[in-house]
Amino acid sequence: MEQEDVFFSKSEFIETASGNKVSRKSVLCGSQNIVLNGKTIIKADCIIRGDLANIRIGRLCVISSGSVIRPPFKKFSKGVAFFPLHIGDHVFIDEDSVVAAAKVGSFVHIGKNCVIGRRSVLKDCCKILDGTVLAPETVVPPFTVFGGSPGRCVGELPECTQEVMADATRSYFQHFIPSPTKAKK
């Protein structure tokens, strides 16, 4: 199935030298602690909390509208400590999801309206269904599908998941293009 073109207004996005496309309507707190490795799309109304700890996002990732990416934390007797968050390559995070995982592997799809509990680990090649709530410190094994509230394994993915996700994110990036401008007369 061919990806349809997704048009965006050039004035609403900032394009970096490494090909990242970041919406001007997104909020990047502590931008000095946020690393985008290239060709990543961050849409409007996203919040990325780099002011709490380092956040590293891999290549060809898509973070959809309304999503919140924040580092995981742990409470201690003397206070709270935040830990770095690493998101791998070819990750698609759908709309209105909250991610507070310790690590999100590569080739992962997180559905709409999901809550990924603090310090969870999503291994490579897994899928989180729409509306899933993962409890804190959940480990999602490779090639599994998690769904429900609380999230639990509801299925398996084929071995070709890596290629499918790589093709999907690459195609999405290629079809995320500026709106055609009208010619002035």
Number of C-alpha atoms within 10 A of each C-alpha: 4 8 13 10 15 13 12 15 12 15 9 16 20 14 15 13 9 12 17 22 22 22 22 16 15 20 18 19 15 15 14 11 16 19 14 20 17 18 24 27 25 29 24 19 18 25 21 23 20 22 16 18 19 20 24 17 22 20 22 26 31 26 26 20 21 20 26 22 23 26 25 23 18 11 9 8 5 6 7 9 13 16 18 19 24 20 23 22 24 29 29 24 26 21 21 20 26 24 26 23 29 25 23 27 22 24 29 28 25 27 20 21 19 26 27 27 19 22 24 21 21 27 20 23 28 27 27 28 20 19 18 22 22 25 17 17 16 17 15 24 17 19 20 21 20 23 21 16 13 11 21 18 14 12 11 14 14 10 11 10 18 19 12 15 21 19 14 20 25 17 16 21 22 13 15 16 14 15 12 10 8 6 5 4 3
